[in-house]
Amino acid sequence: MDRFDAMQAFVRVVETGSFTRAAETLHMSKTTVTQLVQQLEARLRVKLLNRTTRKVNVTADGAVYYERAVRLLADMDDAETSLSTASASPRGRLRVDVPSPWARLVLIPSLPAFHERYPEIQLDLGVSDRMVDLIDERVDCVVRGGELVDQSLAARRLRDLTLGVFASPTYLARAGAPTHPLELEDSYHRIVGFRWARTGKALPYAMHRGDERIEVHGRHVLSVDDGNAYLEAGLVGMGILWLPTYMVQPSVARGELVPLFEDWRLDTMPMYVAYRPNRHVGTKLRAFIDWVSALDADSP
């Protein structure tokens, strides 16, 4: 048994959840992958995987071994690349999860430049506004807006997002233009609610002007949990929006959204790239974190 091949086969089965898919990504037969994992379990004298006809789950011992195996494989990859010209070109699969609006407006338009710079990195991109379990979902890093709730994660602060309040001309023609944020609490106005992944609830918005500070809850007939859907709901006149300014600049320029309460300010929203602190930061993850940090610093 080649211990390196067996370890790599086990890690890929865990990450894909399937012997068949693992075999495809490793360009091996399913029989070979199965035999490698069985030989590894025999050598370690523990059961690493629970197999059924429908799925493969990692055992408690297997989860511990997986974390160590990932670090060892990353160390081996770094050792190889540091001794060759490949050190300037990180390679391998990288799993990243990012917010949907940021993916559409900032990240994906810039990916051709990333691929040109790092042609051997396979980027598996999850696009969502939900909470992601980095361990259970085998994700290398996430980009998220808002305060970092999970203090067990390592993180790099990318930027502070400026927020504003906006409405469509259609909505303002129907409901009138409010002159004070507290008018949004009355029966004439509606907001579009945003359900945060951490709580599943819409949160109040804090606004301040000089020494005056208020919280606006508002009333809604629609709430969503996705940033792109939230923006679209505002564009069609479903209510008033609170959004990072980078998301609305094109819509404001085209006259599709109108800024409100421009003499009021909202607290900025921090944006982070976060990863597991015990996760080996290999060359490909380090390359992505450094690249996305520079990318977001240059974005409007």
BELTAUR-V202284 format. One record per helix or strand. SS is the DSSP state (helix for helix, strand for strand). FROM is the first residue (numbers start at 1). LEN is the number of residues. If there is no record, write none. Layout:
BEGIN
((SS/FROM/LEN) (SS/FROM/LEN))
END
This chain:
BEGIN
((helix/3/14) (helix/19/8) (helix/30/15) (strand/49/3) (strand/56/3) (helix/60/23) (helix/85/4) (strand/92/7) (helix/100/18) (strand/121/7) (strand/141/5) (strand/153/9) (strand/163/5) (helix/169/7) (helix/181/5) (strand/191/5) (strand/202/1) (strand/205/5) (strand/212/5) (strand/220/5) (helix/227/9) (strand/240/5) (helix/245/9) (strand/258/3) (strand/265/2) (strand/269/8) (helix/283/16))
END
